[in-house]
Amino acid sequence: MTFYLNVLFITLIFVIAIDVLGFWDEFSKLISRIITKGKVVKPIDIKPFSCSTCCSFWCNIIYMFIVQQFSIFNVFFIIVLAMFAPEMGSLIIMFKDWIAALINKLTPKK
């Protein structure tokens, strides 16, 4: 059971970092500025690191081999989680917006 929770949390970490917070976009702009000495600010797109689907899939596969939990079901579970990574990002953003709206309703108006 802890394997499945860890795989879920790894996926959520990548979804939040890449899709919600935009970590890769800012990091790639920084790399581009360093390489071109500030002239070009076009983000670099390195596929395994620039999308939450690829990143969560490969990191979870590596994790599965490290903890020696290889099975067909575990591979299937990792693929399904990776497939739903963009939807998880949308749900997290929707939940964040819902919490912000709730806080705005609860705060007194001046």
N, C-alpha and C positions, 0 to 999 in steps of 0.2 A: 504493500500500500504506500509506503514512503517513496518508492521509486516513482509511482504515478504522480504523487504530489510534487516531488522534486522536478519531474519533467514539466508539469503544468506551471510551476513557479519559474522555471528557466524560460519557458515560452512567454509568460507574462512579463518577465524582466526585459526580454528583447522587444516585445510589443510596445511596452511603455517607453523604453529608451529610444527606439528607432522611429516608431509611428507617432507616438503621442508627444514626446519631448523633442523630437527632431535632432537627436544627438549626431547621427551620421551626416546629415546635411551640413551642420555647423563644423563638424570635424573635417569633412572633405573640402569645405571652403577654406579652412585654415591651411590644410595641406596644399591646396591649389595656390594660395597666396604665397606660401613659403617657396614652392617650386618655381613659380613665375616671378618672384620678388615683388609681389603686390600688383602686377599688371592685370592678370586674368583672375576672375573670381568664379569661374565655372566649376561647379562641383564635380568631383571625380566619382564615377559610378563603378565600384568594384562589387559585383553581384553578390557574393556570399555575405558581405558585410553591410550592404546598403538596403537590404529588405529583411523584414522581420521573419518572413516565411522561410527564406533560405538559412538565415542565421540560426533560428530556433531549431530547424530540422537538423543541420549539421552538428550543432553543439549537443543536441539531445542524443544523436546517434553516437557521438564520441563519449558522452556520459554513460550511455547504455553499455558500451564496451568496457569502460573503466570500472563500472560497478559489477560487471559480469552478469548482466540481466538479459542477455540476448535471447529473444524468442520472436516468432513471427507475430504474435499478438502485440508485443512491445513495439516492434517496428511499425505495425499498423496504427497503434495508438499515437506514436510520434508523428506519423504522416498525417493523421486526422487533426492533431493539434496544430501542426504547421499549416495545414490547409485552411484552418479557421483563424489563423493569426490576424489577418486584416479585419475580420469581423469582431475579434476580441478588442482590437484597437478602437473600432467604432463604438462598441459597448462601453469601453472605459471613458471615451470622450463624452458619450451621452450621459453616463453616470456623473462625471465631473460637472457637466452643464446643469444637470438636475440638482446636484448639491449646491451649486452657485445660485441657482434660482431660488432654492429653499432658503438659503441664508439671506438673500435679498428680501424675501418676504418676511422673514423673522426680524430683521433689523428695523428699528424704529425710524420713521421718516422725520426729517427736521423741517 
